[in-house]
């Protein structure tokens, strides 16, 4: 059994056919999952450069910084990569609600059964 952190480079990431990779944003303190978005290579590089979460808007077809309109920025403390190199977790310190509805997390609904 392997234990411990391994390191990877952006070149190791596996992007989908649109050049995107899913990003799960998690609060580093509470461990709450705040949101899920997509990033391309440029968004990841901008996140690494600035320390703030950047994503690729699939609807607007442009790079965006989380909080640029709401003021609810997400400071990224660490980026984790899954074992297949095709999903990221941004461990973060949010400055406000992550959801556009004003909720702390985008995950506030439970599926009925």
URWO-V329394 format. One record per residue. N is the residue number from 1. RES is the residue in one letter. PHI is phi in radians with two decimals (none if undefined). D_FIRST is the distance of its C-alpha to the first C-alpha in Angstrom with 2 decimals. Layout:
# URWO-V329394
n->{N	N}
res->{RES	RES}
phi->{PHI	PHI}
d_first->{D_FIRST	D_FIRST}
This chain:
# URWO-V329394
n->{1	2	3	4	5	6	7	8	9	10	11	12	13	14	15	16	17	18	19	20	21	22	23	24	25	26	27	28	29	30	31	32	33	34	35	36	37	38	39	40	41	42	43	44	45	46	47	48	49	50	51	52	53	54	55	56	57	58	59	60	61	62	63	64	65	66	67	68	69	70	71	72	73	74	75	76	77	78	79	80	81	82	83	84	85	86	87	88	89	90	91	92	93	94	95	96	97	98	99	100	101	102	103	104	105	106	107	108	109	110	111	112	113}
res->{X	X	X	X	X	X	X	X	X	X	X	X	X	X	X	X	X	X	X	X	X	X	X	X	X	X	X	X	X	X	X	X	X	X	X	X	X	X	X	X	X	X	X	X	X	X	X	X	X	X	X	X	X	X	X	X	X	X	X	X	X	X	X	X	X	X	X	X	X	X	X	X	X	X	X	X	X	X	X	X	X	X	X	X	X	X	X	X	X	X	X	X	X	X	X	X	X	X	X	X	X	X	X	X	X	X	X	X	X	X	X	X	X}
phi->{none	-1.56	-2.25	1.95	-1.54	-1.93	-2.03	-2.39	-1.93	-1.04	-1.15	-1.42	-1.26	-1.87	-1.62	-1.32	-1.09	-1.64	1.38	-2.05	-2.41	-1.22	-2.21	-1.64	-1.76	-2.18	-1.21	-1.15	-1.60	-1.53	1.22	-1.14	-1.42	-1.63	-2.92	-2.29	-2.55	-2.08	-2.28	-1.82	-0.99	-1.10	-1.14	-1.15	-1.07	-1.16	-1.10	-1.10	-1.20	-1.73	1.47	-2.04	-1.12	-2.14	-2.41	-1.87	-1.42	-1.23	-1.39	-1.59	0.99	-2.70	-1.23	-2.48	-1.69	-1.03	1.75	-1.10	-1.84	-1.54	1.47	-1.65	-1.36	-2.14	-1.45	-1.62	-1.60	-2.77	-2.04	-1.85	-2.09	-1.30	-1.11	-1.65	1.09	-2.16	-2.62	-2.02	-2.09	-1.67	-1.37	-2.45	-2.07	-1.35	-1.65	-3.08	-1.03	-1.47	-1.53	-1.15	-1.42	1.69	-1.41	-1.02	-2.14	-1.28	-1.75	-2.21	-1.93	-2.02	-1.27	-1.30	-2.33}
d_first->{0.00	3.80	6.47	10.10	12.81	13.59	17.26	19.37	23.12	25.58	26.03	22.49	23.43	24.54	27.86	29.73	33.06	34.90	32.81	31.19	27.78	27.37	26.86	25.99	27.69	26.30	28.04	25.92	27.59	28.11	25.16	27.83	27.59	30.87	31.36	30.12	31.84	31.51	31.43	32.41	31.73	34.79	33.81	30.39	32.16	34.79	32.22	30.59	34.12	35.61	32.80	34.23	32.94	34.62	34.42	36.23	38.80	38.90	42.30	43.97	42.26	41.76	39.42	39.61	38.58	37.62	40.50	43.08	45.51	44.40	43.55	40.24	37.95	34.17	32.90	29.42	27.35	24.06	22.96	19.52	18.64	16.74	14.23	17.36	19.39	22.14	22.29	22.67	22.78	25.49	24.89	28.54	31.54	34.25	37.90	39.09	38.51	36.22	38.11	41.49	42.82	42.50	39.61	36.66	34.27	35.08	33.30	36.04	36.93	35.58	36.05	38.48	38.02}
